[in-house]
Amino acid sequence: MTRERTSVPASVAKVTTLADNGLRVTFDLPEDAVQVAAWLMQCKQRGVCVLMEMTVFEAQEVNDSAGWIKTTTMDIREDDQSLS
């Protein structure tokens, strides 16, 4: 099986809980991420799953390179109970 890879900066727009207690996460992508969006649509059409690996960036660092993310710095620790 071929494993395709892509990456794109994104900001979390919304996190909701579904009726079965699953989670749905909505991301905002930059305007120039059309090819990544098309790739995700193809994944949906083929019924395949994607493995997501996240990296948290300083807002200024991302703004300097992409100019579109409107978030602030977030400090996430493994022992952070607010994420449970």
C-alpha positions in Angstrom: 0.0 0.0 0.0 1.4 3.4 -1.0 1.4 6.0 1.8 1.1 9.5 0.6 2.2 12.4 2.8 1.5 16.1 2.9 1.6 18.9 5.4 0.0 22.3 5.8 -0.2 25.0 8.6 -3.7 25.0 10.1 -5.5 26.6 13.0 -8.2 24.8 15.0 -11.6 26.5 14.2 -13.9 24.3 16.2 -14.0 21.1 18.3 -17.4 19.4 18.9 -18.6 16.3 20.6 -20.8 14.0 18.5 -23.8 12.0 19.8 -21.7 8.9 20.2 -19.1 10.9 22.2 -16.7 10.9 19.3 -15.0 14.2 18.5 -15.1 16.3 15.3 -12.3 18.8 14.8 -12.6 21.5 12.1 -9.4 23.2 10.8 -8.9 26.4 8.9 -6.3 26.2 6.1 -4.6 29.0 4.3 -6.0 30.2 0.9 -3.1 28.6 -1.0 -3.8 25.1 0.4 -6.1 24.1 -2.5 -3.9 21.1 -3.4 -4.0 19.9 0.3 -7.8 20.3 0.4 -8.1 18.3 -2.8 -5.9 15.6 -1.3 -8.1 15.5 1.8 -11.2 15.3 -0.5 -9.7 12.3 -2.3 -9.1 10.6 1.0 -12.7 11.1 1.9 -13.9 9.8 -1.5 -11.7 6.7 -1.2 -12.9 6.1 2.4 -9.3 6.1 3.8 -8.1 7.4 7.1 -5.3 9.8 7.6 -2.8 9.8 10.4 -2.4 13.4 11.8 0.8 14.5 13.5 0.5 18.0 15.1 3.2 20.5 15.9 2.4 23.6 17.9 4.0 26.8 16.7 4.4 30.2 18.2 1.8 32.4 16.6 4.4 34.9 15.5 6.5 32.2 13.9 3.6 31.0 11.8 2.4 34.6 11.0 5.9 35.3 9.7 5.9 32.4 7.3 2.2 32.1 6.3 0.6 35.4 7.4 -2.8 34.0 8.1 -3.1 32.2 11.5 -4.8 34.3 14.1 -3.9 32.2 17.2 -1.9 32.9 20.3 0.9 30.8 21.9 -0.4 27.7 23.7 1.5 25.7 26.2 0.3 22.0 26.3 1.7 19.7 28.9 1.1 15.9 29.2 -0.2 16.5 32.8 -2.6 19.2 31.8 -6.0 18.1 33.3 -7.9 20.7 31.2 -7.3 18.4 28.1 -8.9 15.4 29.8 
